[in-house]
């Protein structure tokens, strides 16, 4: 091993040990201004609608109720759409911007189209 290897090995070992230390770093904590801004402007999915707004556009797809699930149009943006059977487990978080299309698992007929 050359001189470079003898110097680099202890240096790398000390850097590794420093990285593994359990002392909390102040730089890891979010700045107070960032926290305040997040509280004033929550993510879009957590904002509650005001009044009876149809933010997920569920009224536009009510024609699907009573039809086979194969007739559900494929969306361009799938981020805010959930197609799931009525007996399947789903997350309990509520997003007024998410369109939920529920179908019967046995018949595959759409039973509900709603926001949430």
Steps between C-alpha positions, in 0.01 A plus 500: 500500500639845410514810717164618361330182621647531850371854536163439336400195710496678841337806342221291349450312827463823697254640244298178519486512880401867495216423261373222727490713816160533665538865593211692339608760250336842515508515120260201485220691674268698270532875520217670694403703192455179298280346772285816521457508122396133494240565770357795305507316165432129557545259208219505247377153596437606860294812429130465572253636243290800584129435458369240258780521245555206267879526502557146370243535217292204622184644339661458158531121547168419672390334175733210594277388789332176391750435220782243480836616634657445157311812387695724740704735282876490542609839640785706366611579856454206739630682806157600631292199402437176686309205351436235762247234595252576777646229725868578432707678766580865431682773688282707730648838409254740340591707198224708341706497180511119467233329292394161640324250278369201696383182327352173625775233511266218392303671224762763406219756474578857611302585814636842606688794351597759761774725627718401792 
